[in-house]
Amino acid sequence: MLSEQRPLAGKVALVAGATRGCGRATAIELGALGATVYGTGRSTRSGRSPMNRPETIEDTAELVTAAGGEGIAVRCDHTDAGDVAKLVDRIRDDHGRLDILVNDIWGGDPFLQWDKPVWEHPLDVTLGVLRNGIETHLITSHLAIPLMLEGTGGLVIEVGDGKGDVPYRANMSYDLVKAAVVRMGLGLAHELKPYGVTALTVTPGWLRSESMLDYFGVTEDTWRERAQSVPYFEHSETPHLLARGIAALAADPGRDRFSGRCLGSWELMREYDLQDADGTRPDWGAVDLEARRWTLTSGMPAPM
């Protein structure tokens, strides 16, 4: 019975970008199934990242432990290969293995100007977003996957925004990052298949993340007040819906059937019969394409 409740007991996970949003929720849900979770980010109790948000990796680690796992906070700048190498060395020294890698690094939202075409968008911001959203994933995969290959099996998940056929996401750098992440999941699946490691991409629907709730001036308790006036907001979800799907994948011995695919939170919800943290079953897939088309003409940030 214990193994059924804690199917990830003894497994070691790295959630890269675990300070908030889907990263934090994924760390918690992996912990709830018994995993040891290294949660990384740049926001700590001793200093904020350029995102300038109040959430910290120490908070995430405590939530993982409270959920039933072991949470370990490590400050890491994933644009810095030296930082990531030290992180991987620590995981090797502490546990000698890595079973689950979740690449959820992003950190670009506050710097994007959604109403600017690429020639008017600040070039340093455009290139910085690409570095935050693409280079960080490549650096982390390059340095962390070899530790995973020292063991058997394994799961690598890229966290993106939208499946491969979604309309343009209203900002060039954002669109390039999210399209690249989908291709990374596909590419890693091909490269890791001979080693028995499963790789894929997942995407949430419209997230009621900490920053999105702040954007609308609501909380998780009051968000429905804005759903009456903001189109499609009633279909939104908490970060825990996708996170529970990721945790279910990690615990699924037959997950290789999804290798190379891009799965939405709504698809994982149906596959594993999941509920969101509030007990609902939001199906963003039913409105995703029309909502993204609306975003292009509304001046709203892309649903994520």
C-alpha positions in Angstrom: 0.0 0.0 0.0 2.9 2.3 0.8 4.4 1.9 -2.6 1.0 2.7 -4.2 0.8 5.9 -2.3 4.5 6.9 -2.8 5.5 5.4 -6.2 8.4 7.8 -6.5 10.0 7.0 -3.2 13.7 6.7 -3.7 13.6 8.6 -7.0 15.6 11.8 -7.4 14.2 14.7 -9.4 15.6 18.0 -10.6 13.0 20.7 -11.3 14.9 23.5 -13.0 12.9 26.7 -12.4 11.0 25.7 -9.3 10.5 29.1 -7.7 6.9 29.6 -8.7 4.2 28.6 -11.2 4.3 25.1 -12.8 7.8 24.6 -11.6 6.9 25.0 -7.9 3.7 22.9 -8.4 5.6 20.2 -10.1 8.2 20.0 -7.4 5.3 19.7 -4.8 3.4 17.0 -6.7 6.6 14.9 -7.3 7.2 15.3 -3.6 3.7 14.2 -2.8 4.5 10.9 -4.5 7.6 10.4 -2.4 10.4 11.9 -4.6 13.5 13.8 -3.4 13.3 17.0 -5.4 16.0 19.5 -6.1 14.2 22.8 -6.9 16.3 25.5 -8.5 15.9 29.2 -9.3 17.5 32.6 -8.6 15.0 33.9 -6.1 16.0 33.2 -2.5 15.2 34.6 0.9 18.5 36.5 0.7 17.8 38.1 -2.7 15.4 38.4 -5.5 16.1 37.6 -9.2 15.5 40.2 -12.0 11.9 38.9 -12.0 11.5 40.8 -8.7 8.9 38.4 -7.3 8.5 37.4 -3.7 8.4 33.6 -4.1 11.6 31.8 -3.2 13.1 28.4 -3.8 13.4 27.9 0.0 9.6 28.2 0.2 9.2 25.6 -2.6 11.5 23.2 -0.8 9.5 23.5 2.4 6.3 22.8 0.5 7.8 19.7 -1.1 8.8 18.3 2.3 5.3 19.2 3.7 3.7 17.3 0.8 5.7 14.1 1.8 8.9 14.3 -0.2 12.3 15.8 0.5 12.7 19.3 -0.9 16.2 20.7 -1.5 16.6 24.3 -2.6 19.6 25.2 -4.7 20.2 28.6 -6.0 21.2 28.2 -9.6 21.5 30.5 -12.6 20.8 28.2 -15.5 22.4 30.6 -18.0 25.7 29.9 -16.2 27.1 26.5 -17.1 29.4 26.6 -14.1 26.4 27.0 -11.8 24.6 24.1 -13.4 27.7 21.9 -13.3 28.0 22.5 -9.5 24.4 21.6 -9.1 24.8 18.3 -11.0 27.9 17.5 -9.0 26.0 18.1 -5.8 23.2 15.8 -6.9 25.8 13.1 -7.8 27.6 13.5 -4.5 24.3 13.4 -2.4 22.5 10.7 -4.2 24.5 9.3 -7.1 21.5 9.3 -9.4 19.0 11.5 -11.3 15.7 9.9 -12.4 13.6 12.9 -13.4 14.6 16.2 -15.1 11.9 18.8 -15.6 13.1 21.8 -17.6 10.7 24.6 -16.6 13.2 27.6 -16.8 11.7 30.8 -18.2 11.7 34.1 -16.4 11.0 36.3 -19.3 7.4 37.7 -18.8 8.2 41.0 -17.1 10.5 42.1 -19.9 8.3 41.4 -22.9 6.5 44.2 -24.7 3.5 42.4 -26.3 2.5 45.3 -28.6 6.0 45.7 -30.3 7.0 44.0 -33.5 10.5 42.6 -33.6 12.1 45.7 -35.1 10.7 47.9 -32.4 11.1 45.4 -29.5 14.3 46.2 -27.6 17.0 44.0 -29.0 18.7 43.3 -25.7 15.3 42.1 -24.3 14.6 39.9 -27.4 18.0 38.2 -27.1 17.7 38.0 -23.3 14.4 36.2 -23.6 16.0 33.7 -26.1 18.8 33.1 -23.6 16.5 32.6 -20.6 14.1 30.3 -22.5 16.3 28.3 -24.9 19.9 28.4 -23.8 19.1 27.6 -20.2 17.3 24.4 -21.3 20.2 23.3 -23.5 22.8 24.0 -20.8 20.8 22.1 -18.2 20.2 19.1 -20.5 23.8 19.0 -21.6 25.1 18.9 -18.0 22.3 16.9 -16.2 21.4 14.2 -18.6 24.8 12.4 -18.3 24.1 11.8 -14.6 20.7 10.3 -15.6 22.5 8.0 -18.0 24.6 6.6 -15.2 21.4 4.9 -14.0 18.6 3.1 -15.9 15.4 4.5 -17.3 14.6 8.1 -16.6 12.3 10.9 -17.7 13.1 14.3 -19.2 10.2 16.8 -19.5 10.3 20.1 -21.3 7.7 22.5 -20.1 6.4 24.8 -22.9 3.4 26.9 -23.8 1.1 25.5 -26.5 1.3 22.6 -28.8 3.1 22.8 -32.1 0.2 24.1 -34.2 -0.9 27.0 -32.2 -1.3 30.5 -33.8 1.5 33.1 -33.4 1.9 34.0 -29.7 1.9 37.8 -30.1 5.7 38.4 -29.5 8.5 37.2 -31.7 10.9 36.1 -28.9 8.2 34.5 -26.8 6.9 32.6 -29.8 10.4 31.4 -30.8 11.1 30.2 -27.2 7.9 28.2 -26.9 8.2 26.7 -30.4 11.8 25.7 -29.6 10.8 23.9 -26.4 8.4 21.7 -28.3 11.2 20.7 -30.7 13.6 20.1 -27.8 11.2 17.5 -26.4 11.0 15.8 -29.8 14.8 16.0 -30.3 15.6 14.6 -26.9 13.2 11.8 -27.4 15.2 10.7 -30.5 18.6 11.1 -28.8 17.6 9.4 -25.5 15.6 6.5 -26.9 18.6 4.1 -27.2 19.3 4.7 -23.5 15.8 3.8 -22.3 15.0 7.4 -21.2 11.7 8.9 -22.1 11.6 12.6 -23.2 8.6 14.7 -24.2 7.1 18.2 -23.9 4.1 19.3 -21.8 2.1 22.4 -21.9 -0.4 24.0 -19.4 -3.5 25.8 -20.4 -4.1 29.4 -19.2 -2.4 29.4 -15.8 -3.6 31.1 -12.7 0.0 31.5 -11.7 1.1 33.9 -9.0 2.0 36.5 -11.6 -1.2 36.1 -13.6 -3.4 36.4 -10.5 -1.5 39.6 -9.7 -1.9 40.9 -13.2 -5.7 40.7 -12.9 -5.7 41.9 -9.3 -7.3 38.8 -7.9 -6.4 35.8 -5.7 -7.1 32.1 -6.1 -10.1 32.7 -3.9 -11.5 35.6 -5.9 -10.4 35.0 -9.5 -13.9 34.1 -10.7 -14.9 37.8 -10.2 -12.7 38.6 -13.3 -13.8 35.6 -15.2 -17.1 37.4 -15.8 -15.4 40.1 -17.8 -12.2 38.4 -19.2 -12.9 36.1 -22.1 -11.8 32.5 -21.6 -10.6 33.1 -18.1 -13.2 30.7 -16.8 -11.3 27.9 -18.5 -8.1 28.7 -16.7 -6.3 26.3 -14.4 -3.9 26.2 -11.4 -0.3 25.1 -12.0 -1.1 21.9 -10.1 -3.2 20.4 -13.0 -0.1 20.2 -15.2 2.1 19.3 -12.3 -0.1 16.3 -11.4 0.1 15.2 -15.0 3.9 15.3 -14.8 3.9 13.4 -11.5 1.6 10.8 -13.1 4.0 10.4 -16.0 6.9 10.0 -13.7 5.1 7.2 -11.9 3.9 5.5 -15.1 6.1 2.5 -16.1 4.5 2.7 -19.6 5.2 6.4 -20.2 7.4 5.7 -23.2 4.3 5.5 -25.3 4.3 9.4 -25.1 7.9 9.8 -26.2 8.5 12.8 -28.3 5.0 14.1 -28.0 3.7 17.4 -26.7 0.9 16.8 -24.2 -1.5 19.4 -22.8 -2.5 19.4 -19.2 -6.1 18.6 -20.4 -4.8 15.5 -22.2 -2.9 14.3 -19.1 -6.0 15.1 -17.0 -8.0 12.7 -19.1 -5.3 10.1 -19.5 -4.7 9.8 -15.7 -8.2 10.9 -14.5 -6.9 13.9 -12.6 -8.5 16.9 -11.0 -7.1 20.4 -10.5 -6.2 21.6 -7.0 -9.7 23.1 -6.6 -11.4 19.8 -7.6 -12.4 20.9 -11.1 -11.4 19.4 -14.5 -10.7 22.4 -16.8 -10.3 21.5 -20.4 -8.2 24.3 -22.0 -7.8 22.2 -25.1 -11.4 22.9 -26.0 -10.8 26.6 -26.4 -7.0 26.9 -26.9 -6.9 27.9 -30.6 -9.8 30.4 -30.5 -8.4 32.0 -27.2 -5.0 32.5 -28.8 -6.6 34.1 -31.8 -8.4 36.5 -29.5 -5.1 37.3 -27.7 -3.6 38.5 -31.0 -6.2 41.3 -31.3 -6.8 42.0 -27.6 -3.4 43.3 -26.4 -3.4 40.6 -23.6 -0.4 38.5 -22.7 -0.6 35.1 -24.3 -2.6 32.6 -22.2 0.0 30.5 -20.3 
